[in-house]
Amino acid sequence: MNMQTTRCTAGSRRHFLASGAINMGSLALAWLMNQDRVTAEVKKPDLQQRVYDTTPKIPPGEPKARAMISLWMQGGPSHHDMFDPKPEMAKYDGKEFPGELKYDNAAQASSKVFHSPWKFQPRGQSGMELSELIPHTGSIADDICLIRSMQTNVNNHGQSIRALQSGRTVEGRPSLGSWLTYGLGSESDSLPAFMSLIDPGQLPVLGVDNWSNGWLPSIYQGTVVRPKEPRILDLTPPTHLKGKAQRRALEYLEQLNANHLAEYPGSTDLQARIASYQLAARMQTAATEALDLSQESRKTQEMYGMHEKATAEYGSRCLIARRLIERGVRFVQVYTANQLWDSHGSIMSRLPAACKKVDRPSAALVQDLKQRGLLDTTVVHWGGEMGRLPVVQNDAGRSKIGRDHNTYGFSMWLAGGGFKAGHVHGQTDEWGHKAVDDVVNHYDYHATLLHLFGLEHDQLVFNRSNRDQTLTDGQPGKVIDGLLA
């Protein structure tokens, strides 16, 4: 490089810096203005602390449903033997299954095809084919929407329960009931918005996680209703505290709580605790009345099977669910016992017993809601976290055989609240193994369900750690139009 070139280059640089100072300032100003615009687009924090409660809220969309009762069949009801007939399998019964299977219990696995020993027949005007194991469900065939193409694709109880109950397979997320009460509140100010009616046999798998609020504010967790008296613990005050003494104590407690909350504004757990104390006082009358089945006629009690040993307990809880919905509770879940439907062995005796327990009460609930004009706005869900495989498990004699887990294609039904009545949606392959047509993943089910409540699955959000989270949480959930009335 020669000297002339160097001088010209240095001069050009000085000239540019001197003569372009104004232009540089303009560039800096433009950059700063752009930064202000970007900053303005960032979501700013609320100027006031948000208050979380269960007052009724108007959804952004046009709702078909206002309440839901979920009849949760924990363990995995066998769709082969109840909802999804495969008559062509009969010719392969006992022979080698020709495809690949994923077993959950490899130690007891076999590849012998197991055709259902129970007969199917068309029911209702819809001609929906259902098993002889569930004759009462057959009587409501024209009221239900039977999905034969459910999938979660996680072959384990806990993970599949989480997928259907809270949207994802991971722990710690809010349950479906919590999301609905967060988005819609309750139509009752004297009963909890979300109530869980547990079975006397045992808590379901995952226990209290089934009705957990996760990271939503505590006010949205489910309230447990026990299977026997006292159904709600500590609801009735002792004699010496009834009346004026209790009112004065509650007024004083409310004053202390208000002072405490003023010191810790925005504490959602504290808000929830205060709200629960206030609700508990109102529940002493409202819950006692709602849980009192003696108010129901003998005819209604008999409809639910309350005068028959096999159905009395479950029937009473289904009837309580109807009474709670009538009184403005948003979401009620009625559980069967831990692994009641998990038919790894002795399916020939276990499955008929499980069906006997729930079939009549489940059908009665739909019929009762319908005759009271409540079914149109109440979703009734019946189902568990999985189905079963098309082959024998525990090949140790006819009385001991069972079926292993299957989450790749199984059945559940819904009624009311905008779901299409007398309709069969989707299908599994010729073995009842995998969903192949009109598949409904758990996130599609959630998207469709929220839509019927006037909510959109990707718009019902809760901001946690500066991230908007939803029930479907980034999964490709879509509203299944074929399920809608």
N, C-alpha and C positions, 0 to 999 in steps of 0.2 A: 504494500500500500504506500503511495507517494505522499509527500507533505501537503500538496494541494488538495488531495482528496480528504486528508485528515482535517485541514482547515475548513473545508466546505461542510464536512459532516458535523464538526463541533459547532460551526456557526448555525447550521440548520437546526441543531438541537436547541441552542440558546434562543434562536429566533422563535422556534415553536413554543418553548416554555413561556417566553415573554409575551408574544403576541396572542397566545391562546389562553392566557390566564382566565379571561372572561368566559371563554368556552369551557374550560375545565370546571369553573364554578357552576356553569349551567349543567354540565354533566353530573356533578356532585348533587346539585339541587334535584335533578330529575331522579337520581338514585334514591335520595332521601324520601322524596315524595312517593316513589314506588314502595319503599319500605313501609311508609305510613299506610299505604293502601293494603299491603299484605297483612300488616298488624291489625288493621281494622277488620280484615276478613276472618281473623282467628276468633273462635268462639270465646266471648268474654264471660267471666264468672257471673253468677247471679248476684245482683246487688243486695238481695235479701235471701236469708236462709230458706231453703225449700222445706215445706211442711208435708209430711207423708201421712195420709190418713185413708180411711175406707169409705169416705163419703161417695155417693154415686157419681159417676163421671159419664159424660156423653161421648161415645166413641166417634172418631172422625168419619167412619163409613156408616152405611145403612145396615143395622144389625138384624139378623134373623133370630138369633139366640140371645137370651139374657142370663141363662143359668145352665149349669152342667152337673150331671151325676155320672161319675165314672165307676163302673163295677169292675174292679181290678182283680183279675184271675191270676194270682201269682204262681209261677212255676212253668207255664207253657201248655195251654190246652191243646190236645191233639186235633189239628184241623182235619187230618185224614179220617178220623172217626166221628167227627161232628158236623163239619161244614163243607168239606171239599171232596166229594165222591170221585173215585177213580176206578170205575168198573173194569176197565181193561187190565188193571193190575191183578185181577183174580186169576188169570191164566198163568201168572208168574209167581203166585203165592208159594213161598218156601224155596224158590229157586234163586240163583245167584243174581244180584243186582248188576246190570251191565255197565253202569257208569261209575264215576268217582264220588265219594262222600267224605265229608269232614266230620269226624266223630269228636264229641267232647269227652267221652269216656271210652278210650281205646281198649281198656282192659276187658270190658264187657261187650265190645263191638262184634257184630256179625254183618255179613252182606246178604243175608236171606231176606228176600222181599216179604213184607208183612202186609197183606191186603186186609182192609178193615173187615172184622167179623160182624159189624153192625150194619143193618139195612138202611138205605136212604130212600126217600120218596119225595115227590113234589108237594109243596105246601102252599096254600093260599091261591089267590087268583094269579099271582106272579109266577107260580110254579117253581119257586125256589126249592132246590133239593137240600133237605136237611136230614140228619140222622134220627133214628128211633130213640137215641139216648136223650134227645131234647125235644120231647113232644110239645111242651108248653111254648118253647121258642118258635116251634112250627106254627103255633096259633097266631103269632104276631109277624109272620113272614112278610105280610103286605105292609108292615109298618117299619121294617128295618132296612138298612143299607148294609149289605154284607160285602166286605172287602176280602177277596181271596188272594190278593197279591201284595200283602204287607212284607216289608223288609227292614231289618236293621243291620244285617251283615256282621254282627258281632256275636259269636256263638257262646256266650257266657251270660248267666243270669244277671249279674250285677251291671255289666256294661250295657246290656240290652234294656234293662230296666231304666237306667239313666238316660239312654237314648230316647225312650218313649215318655219318661216322666219329666225330664229336664232338658231335652234337646240335644245333648252331647253325651259322649261316653265317659267324660271326665268327672271327677268328684267335685262337690262343693257348689254346684250350680242351683239356682232357684227352680223349684218344681213348677209344673204347669199351673196348678191352682194358685200359686203365688204370683205368677205372671198375670193371670186373669184378674186377680183382685188388685194388683198394682195398676193395671190398665183401666179397670172399670169400677173398682170399689165394691160396695155392697148396697143392697136395697133395704137392709135392716140396720138399725142403730142399736139393737138390743141382742143381737146374735153375731158370732164371728162370721167373717166373710167366707172363710175357707175351713171346712170341717172334715176330719178323717175318722171314719168309723171302723175300728180295728176288730179283727176276729178273735174269739176267745181261745183258739188253739195256740196261736203264736204270732208274733209280729212278722210282717213280710220280710223277705230278704232286703237288706240295707236299712231296715228299721225306720228310724225317724227321718232319715234322708229323703224318704218318699214324700214327706210333707214339709220339707225344709224350705225356708225363704232364701237359702244360700247367701249371696251378698246383697240381695234386696233388703230394704229396711225390715226390722224384725216384726213389724206390725202385719206383714204379709205371710207369716208362717201359718201352717194349719193348726187348728185346735183339735186335740184328740178326744174322741168320744169312745169311752170304754164299752165293752160288750155286755156289761152287767152293772147293776147299781152299786155305788154311785157312778153313773156314766160320765159325769164330769166332776173331778175331784175338787173338794173344798168349795163347792158352789153354795151350799146352805150354811149360814152362820149358826153357831151354837145359840141355844135359847137365851142366855144372858146377854147376848150382843144384838139380838133382833130389835127392830124398830128404831126408836129415837137414839139409843146408844150407838147403833151402827151408823146412822146418818151423821151424827156429830163426829164420829171417828173418821168417816170418809171425807167430810168437809175439811177437817184438820189436815188429813193426808193430802188432799188436793192442794191446799195452801202450801204445804211443805214442798210438794212436787213442783208447783209453779215457781217457787223461789229457786229451787234447785235447777230447773230448766233455764231460768234467767241467767244463771251463772255459767251454763254450758249450752249456749244457743247452737242449734244445728245438730245436736246429738240425736241421731235417729233411734238408737237403742233406748235412750231415756224417753223420747217421745212415745215410742211403742209401749214402754213399761207403764207410763202414765195412762195412755189410752186403754191398755189392758185392764188396769184397775177400775177405770170408769166403766168399761164394758162389763166387767165381772159383776159390778153392782146391779146393772140393768139385767144381766143374764139370770139373776136369782129367780126372777119371775118368768122371763121369756123362755129360757132354756128348759126350766122345769115343765112348763106348759107344752113346749114343742116335743119333748121326749116322752110325754105321757100318752101311751098308746091306748089306754083305757077309754080315751075320748073317741076312738074309732069304732065303728059299728062291727058287729060280729061278722057280717057279710064281708066287709073289707078285710078284716083280720084273716078270715078263711081264704080269701083270694090270694093273700100273700103266703099261705101255708103255715100260719102261726099255730094251728091246732094239730099239726103233724110233726112228729119228733124230728124227722130228717130235715125239714125246712123251717122249723119254728124260729131258730136263732137268726139265720140269714134273712128270713122273711121279715123279722122285726126290724132289722137294720135297713132293709130296703124301704120299709114303710116310714121309718124315721127320716130317711133321705128325702122322701117326698114331702114330709111335713116341714123339713128345714127349707127346702126350695120354695114351698108355698109362702114361707115367712120371710123371704128375701135374701136367704143365704146364696152366695154366688156360685160356689163350687163345693161339691160333696164327693168324697171318694169312699167307696165301700170295699174293704179288702177281704179276700179269703186268706186262710192260714198259710204260713210259710210252706212253700213247695207242695201245696195241695194238688197241683196239676202236673207235678214233675214226675211223669210216669216212666221212670227208668226200668221199673219192674212191676209185676203184678198188675198190669194195665187192665186185665180182664175184670178185676174187682175194684181197683182204685178209680178208674175213670167213671164207671156207672155211679159210684158213690158220690164223686165230686159233682157230676151232672145232677144227681138227685137233690143235692144240697141247694143248688143255685138256679136250676131251670125254672121252676114254678115262680119263685119270688122275682126273678129278673123279668119274666114275661108280665107278671102282675104289675110291676112298676110302670112298664110302658103302657099297659091297658089303663091303669089308674090315672096316669098323667093325661092320657088321651081323653078319658071321659070327663075329666075336670077342666079341659080346655087349656092344659099346661104344656102338652107335648110340642106344640108348634114353636114354643119359645124356649124349650128345655132340651138340651142335647143329652141323650143317654148313650154312654159308651160301654161296651162289653168286650173285654179282651185282656190278654196277658202280654208278656214280653217276647214270646216266641211260640213256634209250633214244634212238631216232632218229625223225625226222619221216617222214610218209607220202608225201613228195614227193621228186623228184630234186634233188640238189645237183650242181653242176659238170657241167652238161649239155653235155658235149664228146665224146659218143660212148659207146656201151655199155660199153666197157672202162674208162672213166674216171669214170662216174657214182658218186655216193655219197648219203649221207643226212646231214642236219644234226642238231644236238642236239634232244632233247626230254625235259624233266623233268616234264611234266604228265601223263604216263601211260606207265609202262614196267614191265618184268617182272624178277623175281628169284625164286630158289627156296631153300627151306630143307628140311632133313631131320633127323630124330631129335630128341632132347631135349624131347619133348612137343609138337612140331608135328604137325599132322594129315597123315597119309600118304595119297598118291594123291588129293590134293585140289587143285582149281583155285579160287582165291579172287579174286573181283572181276572187272571187265572194263573195257576202254576203249570209246570210242565206235566207230562203224562204220568209222572211218578209223584206229583205233589211235593217235589223237592225244592224247586226254585221258581220264583215269580217270573213270568215271561211276557205277559201282556198287561198293559195299563198298570205298571208297577207303582206302588205307593210306598215311598221311603218314609221314615219317621218324620223327617223335616217337611215333606209334602203334607203329611197328615196335620202337622202343627200349623203350617201356613193356611191350609184349608179351614181348620177349626177356628183360628183367630179371625179369618175373613168373615166367617159366619157371625162372629161377635162384633163385627164392624171395625176390626183392627187389622192392620197389615203387619206381617211378621217382621219385616225389615224396618218398620217405622215405630214399633213399640220398643223403645230403647231405655236403657238405664246407663248413665255415665259413671263408669268405675275406673279410677286411675286414669282419667283423661281419655278413656276409650268408650265409645258407645257400644253396649252389648245388648243382644237380643236373645229371644228364645232359640231361634235357629242359628244365630251367631255365625253368619258368613256362609252357611251351607246353601246349596242352590234350591231352596224350598220353593215350590210353586203351588198355587191354588189348583186343585184337581176339579175342573169344571164338571166332569162326569159324575162326581159325588153330590153335586148340588141339585136341589129340587128345581 
